[in-house]
Amino acid sequence: MDLGFSHGFGASPANRELLRWMRAYNEGRPAPERLRFYGCDAPLEMTGAASPRQALTRVHEYLSAARLDLPWSPADLDALLGPDERWTDPGALMDPARSVGRTPEAGRLRLIADDLGVLLDAHAPDLTEATSPDAFWRASLHARTATGLLRYHAGLADTAPGRLGALVSLRDVLMADHLDAVVRREARRGPTLVFAHNGHLQRDPSHMEFAGRRLRWWSAGALVSARLGDRYAFAAAAFGSRGADVPGPDTLEGLLSALPHERCVVDPGRLAAALDRTPPPRVPADHTYAALDPAATGRADALVFVREV
């Protein structure tokens, strides 16, 4: 709970309840029948990105333990990485000059991360046999994360006008790659349930107002849907009242709040057909809630609604 969640979500009572339920469900069951819990987000917070040190050194350690002849030592990586504070400076989000993502050292690290990932793929059969499928899968996770983080840091250092839009897109590309790896790993066991913000999972383009700009990008869900086709389904989620934040009665959330249920699952196509107009979008009280887009909701496979939280 302390290390497995970003954005402080490990302290959420609902998340703690979910993990306890999963642990109780798995107890005494054979491994193939147990539920697994994955994190699919990139190691990014609202205004900062993690250092690539952990991911890069983990994959280097894995390959070194397998006795592959690597041309880079841990000391080489450490010298190129430098202090982690250089990488995690939150000011780099708005000031490209504060990012180290396009220094010569960072450029060298991107090449090394790419080479380490290629080595993993090139030696997958013997590495899997010498260690275990789980160990190899984790090494591949670290390789993807190292490459994705270095790509993101390079984006932080970019001075192009569209850099902020590129950054949110890069985040979802890495999320999609993680989800793809989970789906392939779990394909023999059954379906995978993913929960995240609607903007990360919807098939339609995602939008966000940030720093005076309207950002537009394809979410992880849209990218995974393009890969999986009809094997991907998206259920939008929405809330009604959140304390003093009450949706207007003519908004989509307001109309759903009038239903005689605390919680419900709605067929969006039937809902759209039943409405004689497109409801106006809800204007939330603050940035912590992104309202449903009434124009796009009808294209979801299901709509999960909770009257009050």
Protein Blocks (a to p, Z undefined) as FASTA:
>chain_A
ZZmpghhlmmpmklmmmmmmmmmmmgopafklpccdddfbdcddfkbccdfklmmmmmmm
mmmmnopacfbdfklmmmmnopfklmmmmklmmmmklpcklgfklmmmmmmmmmmmmmmm
mmmmmmmmmmcmklmmmmmmmmmmmmmmmmmmmmmmpcbfklmmmmmmmmmmmmmmmmmm
mmmmmmmnoccdddddfklmmmbdcdddeehiacddddfklmmmmmnmmmbccdddddfd
ehjaccdfkbmklmmmmpccfbdcddfklmmmmpgbdcdddddfblkbccddfklmmmpm
bdcddfbZZ
